[in-house]
């Protein structure tokens, strides 16, 4: 009685998915690279050694509108030493923008 599970519900396991993505950074010029994710161009990377900063930008493929931008800079201050400052800006739509700033310093 109770069917094939003897009155107990079958065990329900959460569904998990696993995916693998390949990111390629392909040089396109001095200090410039195209970022490809699974073979699709998704962003552009640029670094300027003299200015001690690098940027990565992501644009809409149809309109060219800026969708996201990351900037990494090295800042030096006598009392704080050298810090890496990373700023990530995401443009969700014309009325909504997210900005994240992270300060990192080397710990010895």
Secondary structure, DSSP 8 states (H G I E B T S, - for coil): --GGGTT---------------EEEEEEETTEEEEEETTEEEEEEEEETTTTEEEEEEE-TTT--EEEEEEEEEEEETTTEEEEEEEEEEEEETTEEEEEEEEEE---
